Amino acid sequence: MSSEDGKNIIENVSAEVVEDAVRRAQPLITREQLAKAVVEKDRLESEKPERTIPEGCVVRNLSFRDRNLIIGSCRVYVKGENRGKHKNQFRVDRVVKILLEQETVDYFLMINDAQAENLFKWQEGRQAYVAFRMMKGGMLKPEEFVKNFPGLDMDVCPQKPPVQQPKLTEDEQRGKVREFYIPAKIDAFIEEALRDMDWGTLGSEQVVELLQRYRIDEEGDRK
């Protein structure tokens, strides 16, 4: 069966179905149209009104690590595990809700899994490199090398992996920074918990940064 312009219509599909499909079809977007769409989107984003800070709230720019440390500190503070102090549990619940605890948990599960995979690949590469050198040095039989590393070329030395194990970058350890609006009373409670927490004689870089953000030194005193 043929259409009026002579082009073949898909076999076993009626002309009515084809006409309906053509009527519903959207034209392909050109590069020029795409560029205009991007420019228009940027314009609309720039014209959005600035977000207003809710009354009685404090603005805090916190990373995933910051949020994780804050929530942990508040829990310890409430349970009285540090210096026997107690606070109402509802404040911790508010902190957990405001700072989206599950999001931080999911992030660190993901990043730790990725790090474990990187370490596995590093160790695998190191073993392959050492085994190849041992084979070429006569300390390992070729058949043993092939058995343990069937996918490797016996004539090509595997790339030597870095001496040090792969590590997470500082940005990966922190996670993305986001803006949070925290009620002033809850923010004051967070500050109390951070000040009261026993961070040890030397806090990690992330801990130091968080305490500085709350204007607290490592010993818990207000600067």
C-alpha positions in Angstrom: 0.0 0.0 0.0 1.3 3.5 -0.8 0.5 7.0 0.4 -0.4 9.8 -2.0 3.2 11.1 -2.3 4.3 7.6 -3.3 6.3 6.8 -0.2 5.7 3.4 1.3 3.6 3.1 4.4 4.9 0.6 7.0 3.6 -2.8 6.2 0.5 -3.9 8.2 -0.1 -0.4 9.6 -3.1 1.5 8.4 -2.9 4.9 6.8 -5.1 6.4 9.6 -2.5 5.2 12.2 0.3 6.8 10.2 -1.5 10.1 9.8 -2.2 10.2 13.5 1.4 9.5 14.3 2.5 12.3 12.0 0.0 14.7 13.5 1.3 13.9 17.0 5.0 13.9 16.1 7.2 16.8 17.3 9.7 18.3 14.9 13.4 17.8 15.6 15.0 20.7 17.4 17.8 22.5 15.5 21.1 23.8 17.0 19.8 27.3 16.7 16.6 26.5 18.6 18.6 24.6 21.2 20.9 27.6 21.7 17.9 30.0 22.0 16.3 27.6 24.5 19.4 27.6 26.7 19.7 31.4 26.6 16.0 31.8 27.5 16.4 29.3 30.4 19.4 31.3 31.7 17.4 34.5 31.4 14.5 33.1 33.3 16.8 31.8 36.0 18.4 35.2 36.4 15.0 36.9 36.7 13.8 34.7 39.5 13.3 36.6 42.7 16.0 36.1 45.3 15.1 33.5 48.0 14.0 35.3 51.1 15.3 34.0 54.5 12.4 32.9 56.6 11.9 35.1 59.7 13.8 33.9 62.7 16.1 31.7 60.7 19.9 31.6 60.3 21.6 30.8 57.0 24.2 28.0 57.1 26.2 26.7 54.1 26.9 23.1 55.0 28.5 20.2 53.3 27.4 16.6 53.6 30.2 16.1 56.1 29.2 19.2 58.1 25.6 17.9 58.4 26.8 14.4 59.4 29.0 15.9 62.1 26.3 18.2 63.4 23.7 15.4 63.7 26.1 13.1 65.4 27.1 15.8 67.9 23.4 16.6 68.7 22.7 13.0 69.4 25.6 12.6 71.8 24.6 15.8 73.5 21.1 14.7 74.1 22.0 11.2 75.3 24.2 12.7 77.9 27.2 10.6 76.7 29.3 13.8 76.9 29.7 15.4 80.3 26.3 14.1 81.5 24.3 16.7 79.8 20.7 16.2 78.5 18.5 18.1 76.1 15.1 17.5 74.7 15.0 14.9 72.0 12.6 16.9 69.8 15.5 19.3 69.0 17.5 16.5 67.6 14.5 15.4 65.6 14.3 18.9 64.2 18.0 18.9 63.3 17.7 15.6 61.6 14.7 16.8 59.5 16.1 20.2 58.6 19.5 18.8 57.6 18.1 15.8 55.7 20.0 13.1 57.4 19.1 10.3 55.1 20.6 12.2 52.2 23.9 12.3 54.0 23.8 8.6 54.8 23.1 7.8 51.1 25.9 10.0 50.0 28.6 8.4 52.2 27.4 4.9 51.4 27.8 5.8 47.7 31.2 7.4 48.1 32.5 4.6 50.4 31.4 2.0 47.9 33.2 3.9 45.1 36.3 4.1 47.2 36.3 0.4 47.9 36.0 -0.3 44.2 39.0 2.0 43.5 41.1 0.2 46.1 40.1 -3.1 44.6 41.2 -2.0 41.1 44.4 -0.6 42.5 45.3 -3.8 44.3 44.3 -5.9 41.2 46.6 -3.7 39.0 49.4 -4.0 41.5 49.2 -7.8 41.6 49.2 -8.0 37.8 52.2 -5.7 37.5 54.2 -7.7 40.1 53.2 -11.0 38.6 54.3 -9.9 35.1 57.7 -8.8 36.4 58.1 -12.1 38.3 57.3 -14.1 35.2 59.8 -12.1 33.1 62.4 -12.6 35.9 61.8 -16.4 35.9 60.2 -16.4 39.4 56.8 -17.3 38.1 55.9 -19.8 35.4 54.1 -18.4 32.3 51.3 -20.9 32.7 50.7 -19.7 36.3 50.6 -16.1 35.0 48.1 -17.0 32.4 46.0 -18.9 34.9 45.9 -16.0 37.3 45.5 -13.2 34.7 43.9 -14.8 31.6 42.9 -11.4 30.1 46.5 -10.0 30.0 49.0 -10.1 27.2 52.1 -12.0 28.2 54.2 -9.8 26.0 53.0 -6.4 27.3 53.8 -5.3 30.9 50.7 -4.0 32.7 50.8 -0.3 33.6 52.5 0.2 37.0 49.9 1.5 39.5 50.7 4.5 41.7 52.7 3.7 44.8 50.1 5.1 47.1 46.6 3.8 47.4 43.9 5.9 45.8 42.3 8.4 48.2 39.1 10.4 48.2 39.6 14.0 47.4 38.8 16.7 50.0 35.7 17.7 48.0 34.5 14.1 47.9 35.1 13.8 51.7 33.1 16.9 52.3 30.3 16.5 49.7 28.4 19.3 48.0 27.7 22.4 50.1 24.1 23.5 50.3 22.3 26.4 51.9 20.0 25.7 54.9 17.7 27.9 56.8 17.8 26.9 60.4 15.6 28.4 63.1 17.7 30.5 65.4 16.8 28.4 68.5 17.8 25.2 66.8 21.0 26.8 65.5 21.9 27.8 69.0 21.2 24.2 70.1 23.6 23.0 67.4 26.2 25.4 68.6 25.9 24.1 72.1 26.3 20.5 71.0 29.3 21.3 68.8 31.0 23.2 71.7 30.3 20.5 74.1 31.5 17.6 71.9 34.9 16.1 72.8 36.7 16.2 69.4 40.0 15.1 70.8 43.2 17.0 71.0 43.4 17.4 67.2 40.2 17.5 65.1 40.2 16.6 61.5 40.3 19.3 58.9 36.6 19.0 58.3 35.9 19.3 62.1 38.0 22.4 62.3 36.3 24.0 59.4 32.9 23.3 60.9 33.8 24.7 64.3 35.3 27.8 62.6 32.0 28.3 60.8 30.3 28.4 64.1 33.0 30.6 65.6 34.1 27.9 68.0 37.7 26.9 68.6 38.9 23.3 69.1 38.5 23.5 72.8 34.9 24.7 72.6 35.4 28.3 73.6 33.8 31.2 71.8 36.3 33.2 69.7 
